């Protein structure tokens, strides 16, 4: 499986001639979802869910389908009738040849005064890749490649390090990194790499790796 990092939280997976894209939001490239056969959305925040990018992808490929939670599905089902599937924690399905398990229910706490919204993570092909969205969800399944939300208004580096330790993936690649400046990246790389207990790497947008 080929994993390509797009800007911020978006990831593109290619296998067997088919493409799955996760979270092509407003901080990602305008063409981040183009060419996708399947699109997964973790939650409704605009840095993960962007209707313009979805519409472009769905018009580009009339066979493309979207899987997402109820709060997002309710906003886009009318625009793409018959092409949007609602999923939740515990569901399993196949999308564009990828086996997907859904894990998690709530977005991480941003502040106690801000109501929590729903959020799901996606475990791909039996644990080859796990994208948690905006939560530190630990799936009840071994993970080979963790997409690590490295910097967000709702986390701090100690939580990120402890999350890597708890999931215990073979490797971790940064996502949710658009707010992280180049000045700070070496600090995060050094501390997560030294303390996380796994192979921690960072892919620049457009770079790929085999997983």
C-alpha positions as CSV (number, residue, x, y, z in Angstrom):
1,X,0.0,0.0,0.0
2,X,1.3,3.5,-0.9
3,X,0.6,6.2,1.6
4,X,0.9,9.8,0.5
5,X,0.8,12.7,2.9
6,X,-1.3,15.7,1.9
7,X,-1.3,19.0,3.8
8,X,-2.6,18.9,7.4
9,X,-4.8,16.0,8.2
10,X,-5.3,14.5,4.7
11,X,-3.9,11.2,3.7
12,X,-4.1,9.4,0.4
13,X,-3.8,5.6,0.2
14,X,-3.3,3.7,-3.1
15,X,-3.6,-0.1,-3.6
16,X,-4.4,-2.3,-6.5
17,X,-5.2,0.6,-8.8
18,X,-7.7,2.2,-6.3
19,X,-7.4,5.2,-4.2
20,X,-8.8,6.1,-0.7
21,X,-8.6,9.6,0.7
22,X,-9.1,10.5,4.4
23,X,-10.0,14.0,5.5
24,X,-9.5,16.3,2.5
25,X,-10.3,19.4,4.5
26,X,-9.9,23.2,4.0
27,X,-6.2,23.2,5.1
28,X,-5.3,20.6,2.4
29,X,-4.7,21.1,-1.3
30,X,-7.7,21.9,-3.4
31,X,-7.1,18.8,-5.5
32,X,-6.5,16.6,-2.4
33,X,-9.4,14.3,-3.1
34,X,-9.3,14.3,-6.9
35,X,-9.0,10.8,-8.3
36,X,-10.4,9.2,-5.1
37,X,-12.6,6.1,-5.4
38,X,-13.5,6.3,-1.7
39,X,-13.4,9.2,0.7
40,X,-13.5,8.9,4.5
41,X,-14.3,11.9,6.8
42,X,-13.6,11.7,10.5
43,X,-15.7,14.7,11.6
44,X,-17.3,18.0,10.7
45,X,-14.6,20.5,11.4
46,X,-13.6,22.4,8.3
47,X,-9.9,21.4,8.4
48,X,-11.1,17.8,7.9
49,X,-14.3,18.3,5.9
50,X,-14.6,20.6,3.0
51,X,-17.6,20.5,0.6
52,X,-15.8,22.1,-2.3
53,X,-13.1,19.5,-2.2
54,X,-15.6,16.7,-1.9
55,X,-17.8,18.0,-4.8
56,X,-14.7,18.3,-7.0
57,X,-13.8,14.7,-6.3
58,X,-17.3,13.3,-6.7
59,X,-17.8,15.1,-10.0
60,X,-14.4,13.9,-11.2
61,X,-15.3,10.3,-10.5
62,X,-19.0,9.5,-10.7
63,X,-18.3,6.1,-9.0
64,X,-16.7,7.6,-6.0
65,X,-18.3,7.1,-2.6
66,X,-18.1,8.8,0.8
67,X,-18.2,7.1,4.3
68,X,-18.6,9.4,7.3
69,X,-20.4,9.9,10.6
70,X,-24.0,11.1,10.9
71,X,-23.3,14.8,11.5
72,X,-21.4,15.1,8.2
73,X,-23.6,12.7,6.2
74,X,-26.6,14.9,7.0
75,X,-25.0,17.9,5.4
76,X,-23.9,16.2,2.1
77,X,-26.3,13.3,1.4
78,X,-28.7,15.6,-0.6
79,X,-25.8,16.7,-2.9
80,X,-24.7,13.2,-3.5
81,X,-27.8,10.9,-3.4
82,X,-27.0,7.2,-2.9
83,X,-23.2,7.9,-2.6
84,X,-22.9,8.8,1.1
85,X,-22.7,6.0,3.7
86,X,-23.2,6.7,7.4
87,X,-20.9,4.8,9.8
88,X,-20.2,4.7,13.5
89,X,-18.0,3.1,16.2
90,X,-17.8,-0.7,15.7
91,X,-18.8,-0.7,12.0
92,X,-16.8,-2.5,9.3
93,X,-17.0,-2.0,5.6
94,X,-15.1,-2.3,2.4
95,X,-14.3,0.9,0.4
96,X,-12.5,0.8,-2.9
97,X,-10.9,-2.5,-2.0
98,X,-9.8,-1.4,1.5
99,X,-11.1,-3.1,4.6
100,X,-12.1,-0.5,7.1
101,X,-13.0,-0.6,10.8
102,X,-14.5,2.4,12.6
103,X,-13.2,3.3,16.1
104,X,-14.1,6.1,18.5
105,X,-17.0,8.3,19.1
106,X,-16.1,11.8,20.4
107,X,-13.7,14.6,19.4
108,X,-11.0,15.3,22.0
109,X,-11.8,18.1,24.5
110,X,-10.8,21.5,23.3
111,X,-12.1,23.3,26.4
112,X,-14.7,22.3,28.9
113,X,-16.9,25.2,27.8
114,X,-17.0,23.9,24.2
115,X,-19.4,21.1,23.6
116,X,-17.8,17.9,22.2
117,X,-18.8,16.8,18.7
118,X,-18.7,13.3,17.3
119,X,-15.4,12.0,15.7
120,X,-14.5,8.6,14.4
121,X,-11.1,7.0,13.4
122,X,-10.5,4.6,10.6
123,X,-8.4,1.4,10.8
124,X,-7.4,0.3,7.3
125,X,-6.7,-3.3,6.2
126,X,-6.5,-4.9,9.5
127,X,-4.2,-2.3,11.1
128,X,-1.9,-1.3,8.4
129,X,-2.9,2.3,8.9
130,X,-4.9,4.0,11.6
131,X,-6.2,7.6,11.3
132,X,-7.9,8.8,14.5
133,X,-9.2,12.1,13.3
134,X,-9.2,14.6,16.2
135,X,-9.0,12.2,19.1
136,X,-6.5,10.0,20.8
137,X,-8.5,6.9,20.2
138,X,-6.7,3.6,20.9
139,X,-8.1,0.9,18.7
140,X,-8.5,-2.6,20.1
141,X,-6.3,-3.9,17.4
142,X,-2.5,-3.8,16.6
143,X,-1.5,-0.8,14.5
144,X,1.4,-0.8,12.1
145,X,1.2,2.8,10.9
146,X,-0.3,5.5,13.1
147,X,-1.3,8.8,11.6
148,X,-0.3,10.9,14.6
149,X,-2.2,14.2,15.3
150,X,0.9,16.0,16.4
151,X,-0.2,19.5,17.0
152,X,-3.8,20.9,17.7
153,X,-5.7,23.3,19.9
154,X,-6.8,20.2,21.9
155,X,-3.5,18.5,22.6
156,X,0.0,19.0,24.1
157,X,3.2,17.1,23.4
158,X,3.1,15.0,26.5
159,X,-0.3,13.6,25.5
160,X,1.0,12.9,22.0
161,X,4.0,11.0,23.3
162,X,1.8,9.0,25.7
163,X,-0.6,8.2,22.9
164,X,2.2,6.8,20.8
165,X,3.3,4.7,23.8
166,X,-0.2,3.4,24.3
167,X,-1.0,2.5,20.7
168,X,2.5,1.0,20.2
169,X,2.6,1.2,16.4
170,X,5.5,0.1,14.3
171,X,5.8,3.6,13.0
172,X,4.1,7.0,13.3
173,X,3.7,9.7,10.7
174,X,2.6,13.2,11.6
175,X,-0.7,14.6,10.6
176,X,-2.7,17.6,11.9
177,X,0.5,19.6,11.5
178,X,-0.5,22.7,9.5
179,X,-0.3,24.9,12.6
180,X,3.1,23.6,13.5
181,X,5.8,26.1,12.3
182,X,9.1,24.9,10.9
183,X,10.9,26.5,13.9
184,X,9.0,24.1,16.2
185,X,9.2,20.9,14.1
186,X,12.7,19.8,15.2
187,X,11.6,20.0,18.9
188,X,8.5,17.8,18.2
189,X,10.6,15.4,16.1
190,X,13.3,15.1,18.8
191,X,10.9,14.6,21.7
192,X,8.4,12.3,20.1
193,X,11.2,10.3,18.5
194,X,13.2,10.0,21.8
195,X,10.2,9.3,24.1
196,X,7.5,7.7,22.0
197,X,9.2,4.3,21.7
198,X,8.6,3.8,18.0
199,X,9.8,4.9,14.6
200,X,8.5,8.5,14.3
201,X,8.8,10.2,11.0
202,X,7.5,13.2,9.2
203,X,6.4,13.3,5.5
204,X,6.3,16.6,3.7
205,X,3.1,17.2,1.7
206,X,3.2,15.2,-1.5
207,X,5.8,12.7,-0.1
208,X,5.0,9.0,-0.1
209,X,5.9,5.8,1.8
210,X,5.1,2.1,1.4
211,X,3.3,0.7,4.4
